[in-house]
Amino acid sequence: MAEKQSAVPSEGRTFTEDLFGDAVFCDISEEFTLPEYEPEIKKILRVTARVLPAGKYVGGGRAEFAGSVVYGLIYRGTEGETGCVSLSSDYEFAVPCNNGDREIAVFADTVADSVMCRPLAPRRLQFRTRLKSRVQMLSDSAVPPCDAPPLTEILRSTAPVCLRKRITGGEFEIGGDIKVQGRPLACDGTVSVTEMHCEQGEVYCRGELWARVTCEDGGLITYEKRIPFERRFDGDVDKSWLCRPIASCWSCEYTGDENGGEVSAVAEVEAECCAAFSVALARDAFVCGAPSVAEKSKTELTSCVDCGSVTVPVNGSRVLTGEEAGLDRVCAPWWEVAFENPERDGSGAAVRGNAVLHCILQGEGGECAPVKIEMPFRVRLEGVASGGGRLYGNLSGTLSSVRIKTEKGSVSAEGELSVSVIITEKATESTVCSVKTVPSEDEKTPFGVSVVYPQKGDSLWQIAKRRGVSPAELCRMNGLSAELCEDPDSEESLAGVRALTLKR
């Protein structure tokens, strides 16, 4: 895990506040009728759902999102042939946005939490999909100042806060050649960022497209190729900022024949960056030598708990059913990662989730069956403050180095899961917002206050005479024992005294 660093001077007076950071769920359902030239449906082998980026509108006290989901379907026909179709459905949802007059930045990362496909007729299907959106609302806020009159002593302490921003390089195309055998059916792409760091005013990222083309050649077979890419985009950041990548593949297309062709994919990489630093908060205040009242207000501060990426091994297995026992060839793998909300775990935080690997198993006779393997994981993050605030987790995961094998009536999978995180904590602090003097019970008129700083060779008796007050009165004003003023030449009377206050 990358170490947090101070990126903004301590006199910085603004921070980024989390206004909203919850998961929003919405359900969509739609029926489709396949055209007559497509085979009739006998058995569904694979269903994937790719959520395209949503358009957004913010106003009227709410944030509205609308986009579409593209389904990929591979199935067996009634006569043993293989069919492959692409379908799409629209979605929309809204969340409250009670930001008043504040300027906010709104983002939504939407994935398909679950997809169910049910045949209704030989060429009619029903899709039911549950979408999970992690909605973020970020606003730059100022650390509250303390309105204090002259001669006010303010006790300050530091509190950790963070600046955050989300930077995008826009959509770009990744392409490369790939050799295949057989009739191409489907093309899938997964974008993985292997390196991301900030330079002066730029974000640099390097990664690869994991392209998969599924073909039919006496059976199903999947060809894979990793195509590298590099991107730079403006971000107004420097090397002390830490970023997590958010990579998406919006489309993947194979153009060619059964001997080979070109894979092209449209992808987008965003960087969510943060810089942790400290600000000085006024915890208490008083007017020197005078009664005063410090008014306090509740201030919500957002601090960065952890930021960066960590790689953990994942694995899982399942026993094959009687229908699946004779199937030993693996093709058309794809995966999805689901996270739970981070929780406090002693001195750190625990991030839990489940990586689910889907694939198609087939036998020598061409018979096929879809299977899925669950690979639960747990990532521990150190250094989480043990406060009473609420943790917000912005998480994404990429599965790589996947190995799938079938043996002894079971199928197993293992790989490496790269988890990129930004964990923030929102806590409420009680800080001073203003200080006011109040008249004492025995004084009906305002008074003046002056501060005297003793010099070398001074005594309490000498200072009192110079200022025209009695030594006993000077001691009373400053809460000192009257015995200290009895010796006019005693420098020890000022031991430990840095300043004296006088009321007139």
Salt bridges, closest charged atoms under 4 A:
GLU17 OE1 - ARG102 NH2 2.82
GLU17 OE2 - LYS426 NZ 3.78
ASP18 OD1 - ARG164 NH1 2.81
ASP22 OD1 - ARG390 NH2 2.29
ASP27 OD1 - ARG130 NE 3.96
GLU31 OE1 - ARG124 NH2 2.69
GLU36 OE1 - ARG123 NH1 3.49
GLU40 OE2 - ARG123 NH1 3.51
GLU64 OE2 - ARG62 NE 2.98
ASP109 OD1 - ARG166 NH2 2.44
ASP188 OD2 - ARG46 NH1 2.73
GLU195 OE2 - HIS197 ND1 3.24
GLU195 OE1 - ARG206 NH2 2.57
GLU199 OE2 - HIS197 NE2 3.16
GLU199 OE1 - ARG232 NH1 2.57
GLU202 OE1 - ARG232 NH1 3.53
GLU208 OE2 - ARG226 NH1 2.93
GLU216 OE2 - ARG76 NH1 3.74
GLU216 OE1 - ARG183 NH2 2.68
ASP236 OD2 - LYS165 NZ 3.74
GLU270 OE1 - ARG166 NH2 2.86
GLU272 OE2 - ARG164 NH2 2.64
GLU272 OE1 - ARG244 NE 2.90
GLU295 OE2 - LYS436 NZ 3.66
GLU300 OE1 - LYS426 NZ 3.41
GLU323 OE2 - LYS43 NZ 3.13
GLU324 OE1 - ARG318 NH2 2.77
GLU336 OE2 - HIS358 NE2 3.08
GLU343 OE1 - ARG352 NH1 3.51
ASP345 OD2 - ARG378 NH2 2.35
ASP345 OD2 - ARG380 NH1 2.73
GLU382 OE2 - ARG380 NE 2.80
GLU414 OE2 - ARG403 NE 3.06
GLU425 OE2 - ARG344 NH2 2.11
GLU429 OE1 - ARG283 NH1 2.94
GLU443 OE2 - LYS503 NZ 3.79
ASP458 OD2 - ARG466 NH2 3.34
GLU473 OE2 - ARG476 NH2 2.63
